[in-house]
Amino acid sequence: LPGGEHRIAAPGKVKAAARVIFASEMPLGTAPGAGPLPDKKIVELIVNSRVVASREVPADDKEHDLEWDIDVDRSSWVALRQIPQVHSNPVNVLVGGKPIRASRESALWCIGVIEQLWKVRGKGIAEAERAEAEKTFQWAIGEYRRIAQESPE
């Protein structure tokens, strides 16, 4: 899953595939006291921030090919992660040309972040630029409100 975009005409199965490798020995630069490396790692397949599948992979310095067939019922982002070390870039899977609307909660979180950023930083913007900056902040909040309305609960 290197990132990018995949388009499908309608909801259905999508194949997610990756090749992973995990070190069997402690890599240089690892913090002292981090403890020994585990013999196995859990690789998780994430769709719209939710774990939909996982696989146990040996930490043996060898390549391992992973594949999943997943149901994609709406436009979504898909990524792999291995906590705490790795999170891939997402692959956007667009269904029927519709935009990704992961969740209303996510869009509302973004609104809260933008509002907080304006509260904390707005007064620090040069006075000559503040009105235009506020207009841009309000535009962003409006966009996320629209996205929240288009998103599932």
N, C-alpha and C positions, 0 to 999 in steps of 0.2 A: 504494500500500500504506500506508494511513493508520494501521493498527493495528486491532485488533478480533478478531472471530472469524467463521469460516466453517465450516459443518457439511456433511459429505457422508456418505451412508449407507454407502458401501463404497469401497475403494481405486479410484482412477481419475484422470482428467485434471482439472486445475483451471487456470483462466485467471488469470494474474497480470498486472495492468496498472498502469501508472503514467505520469504526465506529469512530465517533468523539464526543467529549464532550467539552463544553465551560463553564467556571465559570460564575455565575450570579453576583458575588461580586468581588470587587477588591482583587486580591491575595496579600499575604504578599510579601514584597520586591518590590512592584510597586513604581515607582518614584513618589514623591509628585508632585501634580499639573498635573498628567497625565490625570485627568478628569475622569468622570464616564465611566463605561464599557457600550458599546452599548448593546441593547437588542438582537441584531442579528449579526451574523458574516457571511461573504461571503467566502465560501470554493471554491477554483478554482482547476480545473483539468488541469494539464499542460502536453503537449506533445512536446518534443524537444524545450522547453523554450517558447512555445506559449499557451495561454489560449484557451482551446477547449470547456470548459463547466464550469458552476458554479452553486452553490446552496446556498440559504440563510438558515442558521441554527440558531435556537434560542440559546442564551446564558442562559441556564436554569438548569445547573448542571445535565442534563440527557444525556444518550447516544442516538445518532442518527445514523442510518445506511444510508449510501449513496451508490448509484449505478449508473453507467453510462455504456452504450454500446457505444463504440467509434470505429470508422473506423481507422485501422492501415494499411497504404499502403506501409510502408517500415520499416525496423528496427528502433526502436525509444526508447527513455526513457520517462517514465510516472511518474508524481509525483503529490502530492497535496500541496496546500499552502493556508494559511490564512494570509494576510498581516495585520499587521507587525509581527505577532507572530510565525507562524509555516511554515516550509517547510519540507516535508517528504523526506526520501531517495528515489532515483528513483528505479523503477522497469524497467529493460531492457526487451523490447519486441523484440525478434529476429525473423524476417520474412525470411523464407527460408534459415536460417543459415548465412545470410549476416550480416556484422558488422553495427553498428550504425554510420550513417553519417548525423548528425543533420543539419548542414548548412556550406557552404563555409565560410560565415562571421565568424562563431565561430572558425573554424580552423585557419583562417587568424589572428583573435584576439590572439589566442594562440601563433602563430609565433611572433607577435609583443611583447607579454609579455616575451617570451624567449629571444628575441633580446635585449630588454630593460634590462632584468635581467643580461645578459652578460655584457652590457655596464656599468652597475652600480656596479656589483660585480666581474666581471672577473679579474680585476687587484688586488683584495683583496685575490684571491686564491693563496696559496703558489706556488712559482715559479716552484718548482719541480713537482707540480700536475697540473699546468695551462694548459699544452698542452693536457693532457688527458681529463681535464674538458672541454676544448674548443671542442675537438672531440665529447664529449657527447652532448654538446649544439648543435653542428652542426647536429649530428644524429637526435636529437629531432626536430629541424627545418625541416629537410628533411622528417621526418615522418609526420609532420603536413602539409607540402606541398603536400605530397601524399594524405593525407586525404582530403585536400581542393580540389584536382583534382577529387576525388571520390564523393564529396558532391554536393547536389543541391545548386543552387544560393540562 
